[in-house]
Amino acid sequence: MTPPAPADKPRLLAINNYFYRRGGAEAVFFDHMALFSEIGWDVVPFAMQHAENEPSEWSRYFVSEIEYGNQPGVLTKAMDAAKVIYSFEAQRKLSDLLAAAPPTIAHAHNVYHHLSPAIFSTLKAAGVPVVMTAHDLKLACPAYKMLRHGIVCERCKGGRIHNVVLNRCVKNSAAVSGVVFAETLIHRLLGLYRDKVDRFVVPSRFYREKLIEWGWPAEKLVYIPNFVDVSNLRTGWAEQDYFVYAGRLAPEKGIATLIRAAALAKQKLVIAGTGPEEAPLRELARTSGADVTFAGYVSGEKLFRLIGEARALVLPSEWYENAPISILEAYALGKPVVGSDIGGIPEMIKEGETGYTAKAGSPEDLARVIGVVASLPPSRRAEMGLRGRGWISTEFSAASHRQRMLDLYAGLVSPETAEARPYGT
């Protein structure tokens, strides 16, 4: 068994369903752990077993894998549905981990459907302060995206969560939506989020206001934006004659609207990413006459170059995006951003200074905005991108993010614990 860290060393228990870089939430999870390791904290992860997980000396405490809805057999599905709602296994494994490595504070990211918020009861009983980052709208919407068949929906507001079943909001399945309804009902009755989590970190002001609108107490919601380390990303790319989208090819991302807009504006478009909509999007590009290149999955330096050499990054989302890291990365690469006027996107764009917004779901308005950006001199686009980089170098920096987290943690840890385990800076 790994011995506990020395008493004078603070320990962060970092919690997330997956322990590999699966998406945006996982990127934030891993970057958050690195931020605290850099200043001498002992960082201990708690996650789910998975074939793609990063190696960890703590993996023996991880819970068994579950991907509800993908398993054969009625009994297996029923057992996994029970784990989705309330995982006793996660509680047992976490209790063992707490005994081996008592944390100063716990910070959770995505836990629903896999670890389950049952772990918050375990942490509360152990006297561990708990923080959770709201990467999506699960605290309000049972289906977590506030989408009903691809359209923004707020029908569950005011506790009317039965709508998730009536409308088959999850995977268009009555059975899976029923499990999510039961999950939400039980979690709310037990107060697993509202009573067991001390503070929620909300990366966008829009999400904070939306959660308050849906009944969450303002004092529990702390705005701390995402961050990017600009020192790892360079500027000064040789601009080419295309716009770029980088991300998952899913209906709510608005890529069909973007393709139609590219056709109307007669601008070249490169789409980097894969997803369930790839085939129909390729067909749309063909029939619309849009000049679109599908680059497939691109990552690392190749992705940075693809964005860095574009005229601008376009984020045409049609759902309540939170605080997309892709916008911060584009600015760090010295590129302006065109984004939909929905969710947390507008607060990350200074209109006419670092980019422009367009009406969500409107190919005509997006075409207009893309045309405006295309008509600018390259020097003007470069100026906008550098202005964005300057902005995020302060407001969205790693150092600023870490200090905000340290301040939040310090306010939750008891004076006795804080004295025994001082916080680094």
C-alpha positions as CSV (number, residue, x, y, z in Angstrom):
1,M,0.0,0.0,0.0
2,T,1.2,3.5,-0.9
3,P,2.0,5.4,2.3
4,P,0.2,8.7,3.0
5,A,2.1,11.9,2.0
6,P,3.9,13.8,4.8
7,A,1.6,15.9,7.0
8,D,3.0,19.1,5.7
9,K,2.1,18.3,2.1
10,P,-1.4,19.0,0.8
11,R,-3.1,16.3,-1.1
12,L,-5.7,16.8,-3.9
13,L,-8.1,13.9,-4.6
14,A,-8.9,14.4,-8.3
15,I,-12.0,12.6,-9.4
16,N,-13.3,11.8,-12.9
17,N,-15.1,9.0,-14.7
18,Y,-12.3,8.5,-17.3
19,F,-8.5,8.6,-16.7
20,Y,-7.5,9.3,-20.3
21,R,-7.9,12.4,-22.5
22,R,-11.3,11.5,-23.9
23,G,-12.7,15.0,-24.4
24,G,-12.7,18.5,-23.1
25,A,-13.7,17.6,-19.5
26,E,-10.8,15.1,-19.3
27,A,-8.4,17.7,-20.7
28,V,-9.3,20.1,-17.9
29,F,-9.1,17.2,-15.4
30,F,-5.5,16.3,-16.4
31,D,-4.4,19.9,-16.7
32,H,-5.8,20.7,-13.3
33,M,-3.9,17.8,-11.7
34,A,-0.7,19.0,-13.4
35,L,-1.1,22.5,-12.1
36,F,-1.1,21.3,-8.5
37,S,1.6,18.7,-9.0
38,E,3.8,21.5,-10.2
39,I,3.6,23.3,-6.9
40,G,4.3,20.3,-4.8
41,W,0.8,18.9,-4.0
42,D,0.4,15.2,-3.8
43,V,-2.3,14.5,-6.4
44,V,-4.2,11.2,-6.2
45,P,-6.7,10.2,-8.9
46,F,-9.9,8.3,-8.6
47,A,-11.6,7.1,-11.7
48,M,-13.1,4.1,-13.6
49,Q,-11.1,1.2,-15.0
50,H,-10.7,1.5,-18.8
51,A,-8.4,0.0,-21.4
52,E,-7.3,3.4,-22.6
53,N,-6.5,4.8,-19.1
54,E,-3.2,6.4,-18.3
55,P,-1.0,4.4,-15.9
56,S,-1.4,5.2,-12.2
57,E,-0.1,3.7,-9.0
58,W,-3.7,4.3,-7.6
59,S,-5.5,2.3,-10.4
60,R,-6.2,-0.6,-8.0
61,Y,-8.7,1.7,-6.3
62,F,-10.5,2.5,-9.6
63,V,-14.1,1.1,-10.0
64,S,-14.9,-1.5,-12.6
65,E,-15.8,-0.3,-16.1
66,I,-19.4,0.5,-17.1
67,E,-20.8,1.7,-20.4
68,Y,-24.5,1.6,-19.8
69,G,-26.6,0.7,-22.9
70,N,-23.8,-1.1,-24.7
71,Q,-24.0,-4.5,-22.8
72,P,-25.8,-7.6,-23.9
73,G,-28.2,-9.3,-21.6
74,V,-31.1,-8.0,-19.5
75,L,-29.5,-8.9,-16.2
76,T,-26.2,-7.2,-17.0
77,K,-28.1,-4.1,-18.1
78,A,-30.2,-4.1,-15.0
79,M,-27.1,-4.4,-12.7
80,D,-25.3,-1.7,-14.6
81,A,-28.4,0.5,-14.4
82,A,-28.3,0.2,-10.6
83,K,-24.6,1.2,-10.6
84,V,-25.5,4.2,-12.8
85,I,-28.0,5.3,-10.1
86,Y,-26.0,4.6,-7.0
87,S,-22.6,2.8,-7.0
88,F,-21.8,1.0,-3.8
89,E,-18.7,-0.3,-5.4
90,A,-17.5,3.2,-5.9
91,Q,-18.2,4.0,-2.3
92,R,-16.2,0.9,-1.1
93,K,-13.2,1.7,-3.4
94,L,-13.2,5.3,-2.4
95,S,-13.3,4.4,1.3
96,D,-10.2,2.3,0.8
97,L,-8.5,5.1,-1.0
98,L,-9.3,7.6,1.7
99,A,-7.8,5.3,4.3
100,A,-4.6,4.9,2.2
101,A,-4.3,8.6,1.2
102,P,-6.4,11.0,3.3
103,P,-6.9,14.1,1.1
104,T,-6.9,17.8,2.0
105,I,-9.7,18.4,-0.5
106,A,-11.5,16.5,-3.2
107,H,-12.2,18.0,-6.6
108,A,-14.6,16.1,-8.9
109,H,-15.3,16.6,-12.6
110,N,-17.6,14.2,-14.4
111,V,-18.9,11.4,-12.2
112,Y,-22.5,10.7,-13.3
113,H,-23.4,7.4,-15.0
114,H,-20.1,5.8,-14.0
115,L,-18.7,6.6,-10.5
116,S,-22.1,8.1,-9.5
117,P,-22.5,10.9,-7.0
118,A,-22.9,8.3,-4.3
119,I,-19.2,9.0,-3.7
120,F,-20.1,12.5,-2.4
121,S,-21.8,10.9,0.6
122,T,-18.6,9.0,1.4
123,L,-16.5,12.1,1.2
124,K,-19.0,14.1,3.3
125,A,-19.0,11.3,6.0
126,A,-15.1,11.4,6.0
127,G,-15.1,15.2,6.5
128,V,-13.4,15.9,3.2
129,P,-14.3,19.3,1.6
130,V,-15.7,18.6,-1.9
131,V,-15.6,20.8,-5.0
132,M,-17.1,19.8,-8.4
133,T,-16.6,21.5,-11.8
134,A,-19.8,21.8,-13.8
135,H,-18.6,20.9,-17.3
136,D,-22.2,20.7,-18.5
137,L,-25.8,21.3,-17.3
138,K,-26.4,17.9,-15.6
139,L,-27.1,19.8,-12.3
140,A,-30.3,21.1,-14.0
141,C,-31.0,18.9,-17.0
142,P,-31.2,15.1,-16.6
143,A,-29.9,14.7,-20.1
144,Y,-27.1,17.2,-19.3
145,K,-27.1,19.2,-22.6
146,M,-30.6,20.9,-22.4
147,L,-31.3,19.4,-25.9
148,R,-34.3,17.6,-27.1
149,H,-33.7,15.9,-30.4
150,G,-31.1,18.4,-31.3
151,I,-33.1,21.5,-30.2
152,V,-32.4,23.6,-27.1
153,C,-35.0,22.5,-24.5
154,E,-35.8,23.7,-20.9
155,R,-38.9,21.7,-20.3
156,C,-37.5,20.1,-17.1
157,K,-37.2,23.5,-15.4
158,G,-39.1,23.6,-12.1
159,G,-38.6,19.9,-11.3
160,R,-40.5,18.6,-14.3
161,I,-37.9,15.9,-15.0
162,H,-40.5,13.4,-16.3
163,N,-40.0,15.1,-19.6
164,V,-36.7,13.3,-20.1
165,V,-38.7,10.0,-20.4
166,L,-41.7,11.5,-22.4
167,N,-39.3,12.9,-25.0
168,R,-36.7,10.0,-24.9
169,C,-34.0,12.6,-24.5
170,V,-31.1,10.2,-23.9
171,K,-30.1,8.2,-27.0
172,N,-33.7,8.4,-28.2
173,S,-34.4,5.4,-25.9
174,A,-37.2,5.0,-23.5
175,A,-35.3,2.5,-21.4
176,V,-32.1,4.6,-21.1
177,S,-34.1,7.8,-20.6
178,G,-36.0,6.0,-17.8
179,V,-32.8,5.1,-16.1
180,V,-31.6,8.7,-16.3
181,F,-35.0,9.8,-14.9
182,A,-34.7,7.4,-11.9
183,E,-31.1,8.5,-11.4
184,T,-32.0,12.2,-11.3
185,L,-35.0,11.6,-9.0
186,I,-33.0,9.5,-6.5
187,H,-30.0,11.9,-6.5
188,R,-32.2,14.8,-5.9
189,L,-34.1,13.1,-3.1
190,L,-30.8,12.2,-1.4
191,G,-29.3,15.6,-2.0
192,L,-26.2,14.1,-3.4
193,Y,-25.2,17.2,-5.3
194,R,-27.0,19.9,-3.5
195,D,-26.1,18.9,0.1
196,K,-22.9,16.9,-0.3
197,V,-20.9,19.1,-2.6
198,D,-19.5,22.3,-0.9
199,R,-18.9,24.4,-4.1
200,F,-19.4,24.1,-7.8
201,V,-16.8,25.6,-10.1
202,V,-18.6,27.0,-13.2
203,P,-16.3,27.9,-16.1
204,S,-18.7,30.3,-17.8
205,R,-20.8,33.1,-16.5
206,F,-23.6,31.9,-18.7
207,Y,-23.7,28.5,-16.9
208,R,-23.6,30.1,-13.5
209,E,-26.6,32.3,-14.4
210,K,-28.5,29.5,-16.0
211,L,-28.1,27.3,-12.9
212,I,-29.2,30.1,-10.7
213,E,-32.2,30.6,-12.9
214,W,-33.0,26.9,-12.4
215,G,-32.9,27.2,-8.6
216,W,-29.3,26.7,-7.6
217,P,-28.1,29.0,-4.7
218,A,-25.7,31.6,-6.1
219,E,-23.3,31.2,-3.1
220,K,-22.5,27.6,-4.1
221,L,-21.5,28.5,-7.7
222,V,-18.1,29.9,-8.2
223,Y,-17.0,31.3,-11.6
224,I,-13.5,30.2,-12.5
225,P,-12.8,30.2,-16.2
226,N,-10.8,27.5,-18.0
227,F,-7.2,28.2,-18.9
228,V,-4.6,27.5,-21.5
229,D,-0.8,27.8,-21.2
230,V,0.1,30.2,-24.0
231,S,3.8,29.5,-23.6
232,N,3.2,26.1,-25.2
233,L,1.6,27.6,-28.4
234,R,3.3,29.9,-30.9
235,T,2.0,32.6,-33.2
236,G,3.3,33.9,-36.5
237,W,1.9,31.2,-38.8
238,A,1.8,31.7,-42.6
239,E,-1.9,32.3,-43.2
240,Q,-3.7,30.2,-45.8
241,D,-7.1,30.9,-47.5
242,Y,-9.4,28.7,-45.4
243,F,-11.6,28.8,-42.2
244,V,-11.4,25.8,-39.8
245,Y,-13.7,23.9,-37.5
246,A,-12.0,21.5,-35.0
247,G,-14.1,19.2,-32.8
248,R,-16.6,16.5,-32.6
249,L,-19.0,16.0,-35.6
250,A,-22.2,15.9,-33.7
251,P,-25.6,17.6,-34.6
252,E,-25.5,20.2,-31.8
253,K,-22.2,21.5,-33.0
254,G,-23.9,23.3,-35.9
255,I,-21.5,21.9,-38.6
256,A,-24.3,21.6,-41.2
257,T,-25.1,25.3,-40.7
258,L,-21.4,26.0,-41.1
259,I,-21.2,24.0,-44.4
260,R,-24.2,25.9,-45.8
261,A,-22.6,29.2,-44.7
262,A,-19.3,28.3,-46.4
263,A,-21.2,27.6,-49.6
264,L,-23.1,30.9,-49.4
265,A,-19.9,32.9,-48.5
266,K,-17.9,31.0,-51.1
267,Q,-15.1,30.4,-48.6
268,K,-12.9,27.3,-48.2
269,L,-13.5,25.3,-45.0
270,V,-11.5,22.6,-43.3
271,I,-13.3,20.4,-40.8
272,A,-11.0,18.5,-38.4
273,G,-12.7,15.8,-36.3
274,T,-14.8,12.7,-36.4
275,G,-18.2,11.8,-35.1
276,P,-21.7,10.3,-35.9
277,E,-22.6,13.0,-38.4
278,E,-19.6,12.6,-40.7
279,A,-21.3,10.8,-43.5
280,P,-24.3,13.1,-43.8
281,L,-22.0,16.1,-43.5
282,R,-19.9,14.9,-46.4
283,E,-23.0,14.4,-48.5
284,L,-24.2,18.0,-47.6
285,A,-20.9,19.4,-48.6
286,R,-21.2,17.6,-52.0
287,T,-24.8,18.7,-52.7
288,S,-24.4,22.3,-51.5
289,G,-21.3,22.9,-53.6
290,A,-19.3,24.0,-50.5
291,D,-15.5,23.8,-50.8
292,V,-14.9,21.6,-47.7
293,T,-12.0,19.4,-46.8
294,F,-12.6,16.7,-44.1
295,A,-9.3,16.3,-42.4
296,G,-10.4,13.6,-40.0
297,Y,-9.0,13.3,-36.5
298,V,-6.1,15.7,-36.0
299,S,-4.2,16.4,-32.8
300,G,-1.1,17.8,-31.4
301,E,1.2,19.9,-33.5
302,K,-0.7,19.1,-36.7
303,L,-3.9,20.5,-35.2
304,F,-2.1,23.6,-34.0
305,R,-0.7,24.2,-37.5
306,L,-4.2,23.6,-39.1
307,I,-5.7,26.2,-36.8
308,G,-2.7,28.5,-36.9
309,E,-2.7,28.8,-40.7
310,A,-6.4,29.4,-40.9
311,R,-8.1,32.8,-41.4
312,A,-10.1,32.1,-38.2
313,L,-11.5,29.3,-36.1
314,V,-15.3,28.9,-36.4
315,L,-17.4,27.5,-33.6
316,P,-21.0,27.3,-35.0
317,S,-22.6,25.5,-32.0
318,E,-26.4,25.3,-31.6
319,W,-26.5,24.3,-27.9
320,Y,-25.5,25.8,-24.6
321,E,-21.8,25.5,-24.9
322,N,-20.0,26.0,-21.6
323,A,-16.5,27.5,-22.1
324,P,-14.8,25.8,-25.1
325,I,-11.1,25.3,-24.7
326,S,-10.8,25.5,-28.5
327,I,-11.5,29.2,-28.4
328,L,-8.6,29.7,-25.9
329,E,-6.3,27.6,-28.0
330,A,-7.2,29.6,-31.2
331,Y,-6.3,32.8,-29.4
332,A,-3.1,31.3,-28.1
333,L,-2.2,30.5,-31.7
334,G,-2.9,34.1,-32.7
335,K,-6.1,33.4,-34.5
336,P,-9.5,35.3,-34.3
337,V,-12.7,33.3,-33.6
338,V,-16.1,33.3,-35.1
339,G,-18.7,31.8,-32.8
340,S,-22.4,31.4,-32.3
341,D,-24.2,33.8,-30.0
342,I,-25.3,31.0,-27.7
343,G,-24.3,29.7,-24.2
344,G,-20.9,30.7,-22.9
345,I,-19.4,31.5,-26.4
346,P,-20.2,35.2,-26.6
347,E,-18.5,36.0,-23.3
348,M,-15.2,34.6,-24.8
349,I,-15.3,36.8,-27.9
350,K,-14.7,40.6,-27.8
351,E,-16.8,41.7,-30.8
352,G,-14.7,43.2,-33.5
353,E,-11.6,43.0,-31.3
354,T,-10.8,39.2,-31.0
355,G,-13.5,37.9,-33.3
356,Y,-17.2,38.0,-34.2
357,T,-20.4,36.3,-33.2
358,A,-23.2,35.1,-35.5
359,K,-26.8,34.0,-34.9
360,A,-26.9,30.4,-33.9
361,G,-28.4,28.1,-36.5
362,S,-28.5,30.8,-39.2
363,P,-26.4,29.9,-42.3
364,E,-27.1,33.3,-43.7
365,D,-25.8,35.3,-40.7
366,L,-22.8,33.0,-40.3
367,A,-22.0,33.5,-44.0
368,R,-22.2,37.2,-43.5
369,V,-19.8,37.1,-40.6
370,I,-17.4,34.8,-42.4
371,G,-17.5,37.1,-45.3
372,V,-16.6,40.1,-43.1
373,V,-13.6,38.2,-41.7
374,A,-12.5,37.1,-45.1
375,S,-12.6,40.7,-46.4
376,L,-10.2,42.0,-43.7
377,P,-6.5,42.4,-44.5
378,P,-4.4,39.6,-43.2
379,S,-2.7,42.1,-40.9
380,R,-6.0,42.9,-39.3
381,R,-6.9,39.3,-38.7
382,A,-3.4,38.8,-37.1
383,E,-4.0,41.8,-34.9
384,M,-7.3,40.4,-33.7
385,G,-5.7,37.0,-32.9
386,L,-2.8,38.6,-31.0
387,R,-5.3,40.8,-29.1
388,G,-7.1,37.5,-28.1
389,R,-3.8,36.0,-27.0
390,G,-3.0,39.0,-24.8
391,W,-6.4,38.8,-23.2
392,I,-6.2,35.1,-22.3
393,S,-2.6,35.5,-21.1
394,T,-4.0,37.2,-18.1
395,E,-7.7,36.4,-17.6
396,F,-7.4,32.8,-18.8
397,S,-3.9,31.9,-17.7
398,A,-2.8,28.8,-15.9
399,A,-1.4,30.9,-13.0
400,S,-4.6,32.8,-12.6
401,H,-6.7,29.6,-12.7
402,R,-4.5,27.9,-10.1
403,Q,-4.6,30.9,-7.7
404,R,-8.4,31.1,-8.0
405,M,-8.6,27.4,-7.1
406,L,-6.2,27.8,-4.2
407,D,-8.3,30.6,-2.8
408,L,-11.4,28.5,-3.2
409,Y,-9.8,25.5,-1.5
410,A,-8.4,27.5,1.3
411,G,-11.8,28.9,2.1
412,L,-13.2,25.3,2.5
413,V,-10.5,23.7,4.5
414,S,-10.8,23.9,8.3
415,P,-8.2,26.1,10.1
416,E,-6.7,23.1,11.7
417,T,-6.2,21.2,8.5
418,A,-5.0,24.3,6.7
419,E,-2.3,24.8,9.4
420,A,-1.2,21.2,9.2
421,R,-1.2,21.2,5.4
422,P,-0.2,24.6,4.1
423,Y,-1.1,25.7,0.6
424,G,1.6,26.3,-1.9
425,T,1.6,29.3,-4.2
